[in-house]
Amino acid sequence: MIKKIVCTLLILTFTLFFRVPLKADSGVEGLITGFKTGTKCSNVSVVVYDHGNLTYYGDREGLYQIGSMTKAFTGLAIQKLINDGLISEDDKVSSLVPGFKAYYRSSEVEITVDDLLMQRSGYTNNENDYPSAAEGMTLGEWAKTVSGKELSSLPGTEYAYSNVNYNLLGLIIENITGSAYREYMVHAVLGPLDLVSTSAGMPEDTERIIEGTRLGFRNVFEYEVPVREGSIPAGYFYSDTEDIGKWMKAWIEGEDLDMEYVKGKLVNEGDYYAGWEYFGDGIIGHSGGTPNYSSRIVFSERTGTGVCVLTNLNVASTTDSLCNSILASISGKESGGLICDVWTVFDIIFTLVSVTGAALFVMALVIRKKGLLIGTGSVLALTVILILILFPVIFGAGLKAIALIWAPWSFLAGLSILMIDVLTIVIRLIWVNVNEGRAKTG
């Protein structure tokens, strides 16, 4: 409980501290331009639904990884199985995934399909507690690595967003249908909705993929992250705005999809069900973020408006604010503007840290005053220690994953330079002490 409170406070502090506004002109085009300038993102594609009309901005056929927007596709597939009477919301995961177990406070507990759909299973997105699938793992192999782990809360009692829930739903789809997850999604969801460019995992037409990127030193670099089969149901679909426009239109107009099962679950702001979240004021949607892409979809059946934004850079908070601002703009409401993402802030900070650290390295080689060396070294060492301790707690992942996968390249460079500086100062202090000793004995 103490760990959970500390993590929550740290995340809230970071969220509030980094809500820095970005400059952007009004209108959809102005907001997109402001987004690109503020984030350095190279590709942004947007589709706007306005009372039956679809308008596209950017490359409408370019394929993006849509991150956790994938969960709504998995949720719809599960709902179809429920409607067909093959499973029920009350079915236990242990009966659908043979041998699967979960524990809370050392006692075995049961998780239901409904718990997974509502993100109330007791799993969290903390990679240290519940690691994602390793490369080459199937859904079944990954599930065995999660089975038997201690839950953070009693199933059905607390909301905690977790990719584990939807990857387990993907495995349930395989077990019940006898088909591979991807095959069933094409047959039951993508085909009937004519989503010909959307794929579960890597698409066959790789030439249309807009390569993901990663921040570094106020620039972006192409960055490819392998798609792992055991993680696809929670966040690794690819799609374009042409298909997402059809997907959004189907949900808003309700011609091809029965929204009643979603409406009945999404009543209060913050409610979550089947890959959708209720944001209040009649608006539902979902965000997506992977190490090299970010996305968001929001729409309102009541106002007949909707927006989806796909980008090839992990700047989730700014992508969210762009999508929300466009929706507000077309709905005749005041736009909230663009918010600077935490990784953008980190890139700015650690670019400065890298430059300053390089200068300190040169200074450390020539400084002779022990007091200055000790003072500088102590500050740098404390900074490194705080980073090593706090960052895994704040982001719920190991420092290796943060530095090598998620954070801007400047973070890895800045941290490495700081550590080199500390080591250099230690060596320099030893050298100064040795010389002083020689001087006294000589």
Residue pairs with C-beta under 8 A, 6 or more apart in sequence:
3 393
4 152
6 393
7 393
7 394
7 396
10 390
10 393
10 394
11 394
14 342
14 394
15 342
18 317
18 340
18 341
18 342
18 345
19 339
19 340
20 339
20 340
20 345
21 337
21 338
21 339
21 340
22 34
22 35
22 37
22 38
22 39
22 318
22 337
22 338
22 339
22 340
23 34
23 37
23 38
23 338
24 30
24 31
24 33
24 34
24 35
24 38
24 325
24 337
24 338
25 31
25 33
25 34
26 329
26 335
27 329
28 46
28 48
28 57
28 326
28 329
28 330
29 57
31 322
31 325
31 326
31 329
31 335
31 338
32 44
32 46
32 57
32 58
32 322
34 338
35 41
35 44
35 311
35 318
35 319
35 322
35 338
36 42
36 44
38 318
38 338
38 340
38 344
39 311
39 313
39 315
39 318
39 341
39 344
40 215
40 218
40 219
40 220
40 313
41 213
41 220
41 311
41 312
41 313
41 315
42 213
42 220
42 312
42 313
43 58
43 59
43 62
43 64
43 210
43 311
43 312
44 57
44 58
44 309
44 310
44 311
44 322
45 56
45 57
45 58
45 59
45 60
45 62
45 64
45 210
45 240
45 241
45 309
45 310
45 311
46 56
46 57
46 58
46 241
46 307
46 308
46 309
46 310
46 326
47 54
47 55
47 56
47 57
47 60
47 241
47 242
47 244
47 245
47 248
47 307
47 308
48 54
48 55
48 56
48 57
48 305
48 306
48 307
48 326
48 330
49 245
49 248
49 249
49 252
49 299
49 304
49 305
49 306
49 307
50 304
50 305
50 330
51 304
51 305
52 249
52 253
52 304
54 245
54 249
56 241
56 242
56 245
58 241
59 210
59 240
59 241
60 240
60 241
60 242
60 245
61 197
61 208
61 240
61 242
62 208
62 209
62 210
62 240
63 197
63 203
63 205
63 208
63 209
63 210
63 238
63 239
63 240
64 210
64 238
64 239
64 240
64 293
64 295
64 310
64 311
64 312
65 212
65 227
65 236
65 237
65 238
65 288
65 290
65 292
65 293
65 295
66 237
66 238
66 239
66 244
66 288
66 293
66 295
66 310
67 235
67 236
67 287
67 288
67 289
67 290
67 293
67 294
67 295
68 163
68 234
68 235
68 275
68 286
68 287
68 288
68 289
69 237
69 275
69 286
69 287
69 288
69 295
69 296
69 297
70 166
70 200
70 232
70 233
70 234
70 235
70 236
70 237
70 275
70 288
71 166
71 233
71 234
71 235
71 274
71 275
71 286
72 274
72 275
72 276
72 286
73 185
73 189
73 190
73 198
73 200
73 237
73 275
74 166
74 169
74 170
74 173
74 185
74 233
74 234
74 275
75 117
75 166
75 169
75 273
75 274
75 275
75 276
76 189
76 257
76 274
76 275
77 173
77 184
77 185
77 188
77 189
78 87
78 113
78 117
78 169
78 172
78 173
78 274
79 261
79 274
80 188
80 189
81 87
81 172
81 173
81 176
81 177
82 88
82 89
82 113
83 258
86 176
86 177
87 96
87 113
87 172
87 176
88 113
89 112
89 113
89 114
89 117
90 112
90 113
90 114
91 112
91 113
92 110
92 111
92 112
93 100
93 102
93 110
93 111
93 112
93 113
93 116
93 168
93 172
94 100
94 101
94 102
94 110
94 111
96 113
96 172
96 175
96 176
97 143
97 147
97 168
97 171
97 172
97 175
99 144
99 147
100 143
100 147
100 168
101 108
101 147
101 148
102 108
102 109
102 110
102 111
102 121
102 122
102 147
102 148
102 149
102 151
102 155
103 109
103 148
103 149
103 150
103 151
104 122
104 150
104 151
104 153
104 154
104 155
105 150
106 150
109 122
109 151
109 154
109 155
110 155
111 121
111 122
111 155
112 155
112 156
113 169
113 172
114 120
114 156
115 121
115 122
115 155
115 156
115 165
116 165
116 166
116 168
116 169
117 165
117 169
117 273
117 274
118 159
118 265
118 272
118 273
119 159
119 160
119 161
119 162
119 165
119 272
120 155
120 156
120 157
120 158
120 159
120 160
121 151
121 155
121 160
121 162
121 164
121 165
121 168
122 151
122 152
122 153
122 154
122 155
122 157
122 158
122 160
123 130
123 146
123 151
123 152
123 160
123 162
123 164
123 165
124 130
124 152
124 160
124 161
124 162
124 396
125 160
125 161
125 162
125 163
125 164
125 396
126 152
126 396
126 397
127 396
127 397
127 398
127 401
128 392
128 396
128 397
128 398
129 149
129 150
129 152
130 146
130 149
130 162
130 164
131 145
132 142
132 163
132 228
132 230
132 231
133 139
133 141
133 142
133 145
133 167
133 228
133 229
133 230
133 231
134 142
134 228
134 230
135 226
135 228
136 228
136 229
137 145
137 228
137 229
137 230
138 229
138 230
139 167
139 170
139 171
139 174
139 181
139 229
139 230
139 233
140 171
140 174
141 230
142 167
142 230
142 231
143 167
143 168
143 171
146 164
146 168
152 158
152 160
153 160
159 270
159 272
161 272
163 231
163 234
163 235
164 234
165 234
166 233
166 234
166 235
166 275
167 230
167 231
167 232
167 233
167 234
169 233
170 181
170 232
170 233
170 234
171 181
171 233
173 179
173 181
173 184
173 185
173 233
174 180
174 181
174 184
177 184
179 187
181 200
181 232
181 233
182 199
182 200
182 201
182 232
185 200
186 200
189 195
190 196
190 198
190 199
190 200
192 256
193 246
193 247
193 250
193 256
193 257
194 246
195 239
195 243
195 246
195 247
196 243
197 203
197 205
197 208
197 239
197 240
197 242
197 243
198 237
198 238
198 239
198 240
198 243
198 247
199 237
199 238
199 239
200 232
200 233
200 236
200 237
201 227
201 229
201 232
201 236
201 237
201 238
202 227
202 238
203 209
203 238
208 240
209 238
210 312
211 222
211 223
211 224
211 312
212 222
212 223
212 224
212 225
212 290
212 291
212 292
212 293
212 312
212 313
212 314
213 220
213 221
213 222
213 223
213 292
213 312
213 313
214 220
214 221
214 223
214 291
214 292
214 313
214 314
214 408
214 409
215 313
215 314
215 315
215 343
215 344
215 347
215 408
215 409
215 410
216 347
216 408
216 409
216 410
216 413
217 347
217 351
217 354
217 408
217 409
217 410
217 413
218 347
218 348
218 351
220 313
221 409
223 291
223 292
224 292
225 290
225 291
225 292
225 405
227 236
228 236
235 288
235 290
236 290
239 247
239 310
240 310
241 308
241 310
244 297
244 308
244 310
245 308
248 297
248 299
248 306
248 308
249 306
250 256
250 257
251 257
251 259
251 299
251 301
251 306
252 299
252 300
252 301
252 304
252 306
254 301
259 301
261 274
262 273
262 274
262 276
262 284
265 271
265 273
265 274
266 272
266 273
266 276
266 277
266 278
266 284
267 278
268 278
269 278
269 279
269 280
270 277
270 278
271 277
271 278
272 278
275 286
276 284
276 285
276 286
277 284
277 285
277 286
278 284
279 285
279 298
281 300
282 300
282 301
282 302
282 303
283 298
283 299
283 300
283 327
284 298
284 299
284 300
285 296
285 297
285 298
285 299
285 323
286 296
286 297
287 294
287 295
287 296
287 316
287 319
287 320
288 294
288 295
288 296
288 316
289 295
289 314
289 316
289 319
290 314
291 314
291 405
291 406
292 312
292 313
292 314
293 310
293 311
293 312
293 313
293 314
294 311
294 313
294 314
294 315
294 316
294 318
294 319
295 308
295 309
295 310
295 311
295 319
296 308
296 309
296 316
296 319
296 320
296 322
296 323
296 324
297 306
297 307
297 308
297 309
297 323
298 306
298 307
298 308
298 323
298 324
298 327
299 305
299 306
299 307
299 327
300 306
300 327
300 331
303 331
305 327
305 330
305 331
306 327
307 323
307 326
307 327
307 330
308 323
309 319
309 322
309 323
309 326
311 319
314 343
314 406
315 341
315 343
315 344
316 341
317 339
317 340
317 341
317 342
318 338
318 339
318 340
318 341
318 344
319 341
320 339
321 336
321 337
321 338
321 339
322 338
324 336
325 335
325 336
325 337
325 338
328 334
328 335
328 336
329 335
343 406
343 407
343 408
346 407
346 408
346 410
346 411
347 408
347 410
347 411
349 414
350 408
350 410
350 411
350 413
350 414
350 415
351 410
351 414
353 410
353 414
353 417
353 418
354 410
354 413
354 414
354 417
357 414
357 417
357 418
357 420
357 421
358 417
360 376
360 380
360 421
361 417
361 420
361 421
361 424
364 373
364 376
364 421
364 424
364 425
364 428
365 424
365 428
367 373
367 376
367 428
368 432
370 429
370 432
370 433
373 425
373 428
373 429
373 432
374 429
376 425
377 421
377 422
377 425
377 426
377 429
380 418
380 421
380 422
380 425
381 422
383 418
384 415
384 418
384 419
384 422
387 415
387 418
388 399
391 399
391 402
392 398
392 399
392 402
395 402
395 406
397 406
402 411
403 411
403 412
403 415
404 412
